[in-house]
């Protein structure tokens, strides 16, 4: 095995710099996407008021949320503070997905709902 020459070292150095120049924008983009995903996931865990929950499911009447939260086997998690109800955003999303995915049951989507 011959020792590295200055030319081979320079070539290797240039190749490394070229690869880094290609990879750096990709790693930067991945980091940006990870931050956005973390933000989206944190927003899914928040509690929303009835008006927002209704918008999420495409309905207008507050009575709809009452009937949905009281339904047996509902995916919708809620809490009451005084006379106001708040709904877990993630459970509203799971409920909506259960209505759009054919024959999906509440049990199939239970992993989406925080305990």
Secondary structure, DSSP 4 states (H G I P E B T S, - for coil): -PPPPHHHHHHHHHHHHHHHHHHHHHHHHHHHHHHHHHHHHHHHTSEEEHHHHHHHHT---HHHHHHHHHSTT----EEEETTEEEEEHHHHHHHHHHHHSTT--HHHHGGGS--
